[in-house]
């Protein structure tokens, strides 16, 4: 659940994998991703040097509201108002933390359930 101060507490197993400095980015599926800062820096460097990237709209979308953050002593990470609005997170909203490779995704429970139904019905995930 989102705390009143708009922060999300992470289980230790996720916290350890993410490291000290993280970046919070939007996903197209109205969820958020939390990634180690080093991963985002390497992605950005690779994309900037890749001449085949003709339309940077996906990169622009993901990084436009990106926020560098760190965890407080309670293992919680503060989210911006823009991130909370994008992912439909409020203190009353149930949320899910999903470990996906080198990142942790933050979903509202309702969006996660809709995503799961979409995958089951269409045999493919929504873009995100």
C-alpha positions, 0 to 999 in steps of 0.5 A, spaced: 500 500 500 502 507 498 503 510 505 500 517 506 507 520 504 507 517 497 512 512 499 512 505 497 516 500 502 520 494 499 521 487 501 528 486 503 530 481 497 528 487 492 531 492 496 538 488 495 537 487 488 536 494 486 542 497 490 542 504 493 540 509 487 534 507 483 530 511 477 523 510 477 520 511 470 513 510 467 511 504 463 506 504 458 501 500 461 500 505 467 505 502 472 512 504 474 518 501 474 524 502 479 531 500 476 538 501 478 541 507 476 547 504 473 542 500 468 538 506 466 545 510 465 547 504 460 541 504 457 541 511 455 548 511 453 546 505 448 540 508 445 544 515 444 549 511 440 545 507 436 544 510 429 538 505 428 533 509 433 530 513 428 524 515 433 526 516 440 518 517 443 519 510 447 525 513 450 522 520 451 516 517 454 519 513 459 525 518 461 520 524 461 518 523 468 524 519 471 526 520 478 532 518 481 531 516 488 534 512 494 531 508 500 529 511 506 531 507 513 524 504 513 526 501 506 521 505 502 521 509 496 518 516 495 514 517 489 512 523 485 505 526 484 506 525 477 508 517 478 502 516 483 497 519 478 500 515 472 499 509 476 493 510 479 496 510 486 493 513 492 493 511 500 487 507 499 489 503 493 492 496 493 498 495 490 503 489 487 510 489 487 513 485 481 520 483 480 522 482 473 529 481 471 533 487 473 527 491 475 521 492 480 514 494 477 509 497 481 502 496 479 495 498 482 492 491 484 486 493 479 491 494 473 495 488 475 488 484 475 486 487 468 493 485 465 492 478 467 486 477 464 488 481 458 494 476 457 489 470 459 484 472 454 489 474 448 495 469 449 499 475 449 501 481 454 499 488 453 504 493 451 508 495 457 
